Amino acid sequence: MNERKRIFLCLARMSEAGLEEQYVREAFETHWVAPLGPNVDAFEALLDHYVGCGKKTVALSSGTAAVHLALIACGVCPGDEVIVQSFTFCASSNPVSYLGATPVFVDSEPHSWNMDPALLEAAIEDRIRQTGRKPKAIVPVALYGMPYNLPEIMKIAVKYGIPVIEDAAEGFGSRFNGQVLGTFGDYGILSFNGNKMITTSGGGALICPDDKTHHDIMFYATQAREAYPYYHHEQIGYNYRMSNICAGIGRGQMTVLEDHIAHHKHINKLYKSLLGGVDGITVHENPSEEYDSNFWLTNILLDSDLHVAGEGEAYQATVVACVGGAGNVLHTPDDLHTDCEPNPNVEAMRIFLDKNEIEARPLWKPMHKQPVFANCPAYTNGVSESLFKRGLCLPSGPYVSEDDVRYIVSCIKNALTV
Ligand SMILES: *Cc1c(COP(=O)(O)O)cnc(C)c1O
């Protein structure tokens, strides 16, 4: 029988020196078990230094909280519209709904897989025509770490005077023309969830444009407390600061960030060379030299006419857990199908790899195809939907060895039936 250890997409890995534990222990020993403290300050200083450009970061309880606060800082109010890349994880658009505003989804361009600038401009023009008002912000997403088309998106943002919130939650350490993502726009989102490039168990950060906004973000992240000896509130705030415990993990993780990025890139290269000669399978890569993805996840596309063992039986049984796990919270679907799902050969490949102890995952289902956002305006070109139907994310994290990649590729080849 198979004695292989299961290979996961991206498991968190701590520094060999055990710094994460050391900083957490210090937090206990100094009684800084609070949503502020020396680890938070130190972690933020490390983040500031890493992202550069003189930008200041605020460490928060999640990347989703960072999106929420950035939207508030952009003045998003009930009834407003915010342009969001459709090809993303729901954390990019959910906070728009938290604020009673409406996400307007924009589809992707084929090479970066991220927000299509031409469609972005068309969407802005059309929203102005239809509502008489400009969208309040633009949220491009570095999906799987790949940078978006920065020159074009920034040009359009400047032309219309709309702030940009870069969702670099998956793209920590990715660069465009050598500059770290999250520092081009007005705000930048980072996530330190358990499966991201580095982790604080759960956590995130918001990269702010200047001292004034940095200060405002801190204010909203700590329940909007006014400067009195007693609690006095003139605004609604949030309890979104990172704890000193989590920041301790983050401090340690900053020492392995460059290692992790190098590893993810190395794994991507290996996949590319080993899958290079396989007909019907394409590995997603940097579209040109300016793009420098951290390759958080390596993704492949399967041609729709590629034959995979078991494709006739795909979608015959309900999956017993939802993607990414969700504690024990699981809604059981009434139907095995939705109106937009990966092709049967992709699902068959996922199942085939799963049986060989390899975790693979479909690409993120575009937001404009999600029932929960069915009533939101969407400007589409079919790109993200087509990618979703053909794509699969492969194990790419710090525990994935060269040997694992060779094994995964041999399993992929074994699944192909000629
Ligand atoms: C992970 C993620 C976030 C934020 O995530 P948290 O889990 O709240 O830290 C935001 N956007 C994208 C695209 C993500 O993948």
The ligand as an ORCA input file, in Angstrom:
! r2SCAN-3c Opt
* xyz 0 1
  C      -6.294     35.029      1.917
  C      -6.835     36.133      1.120
  C      -7.319     37.332      1.686
  C      -7.397     37.638      3.142
  O      -7.347     36.631      3.917
  P      -7.420     36.354      5.473
  O      -7.615     34.883      5.449
  O      -8.552     37.098      6.035
  O      -6.103     36.738      6.052
  C      -7.734     38.336      0.831
  N      -7.704     38.175     -0.495
  C      -7.250     37.055     -1.071
  C      -7.202     36.975     -2.568
  C      -6.815     35.983     -0.299
  O      -6.384     34.871     -0.881
*
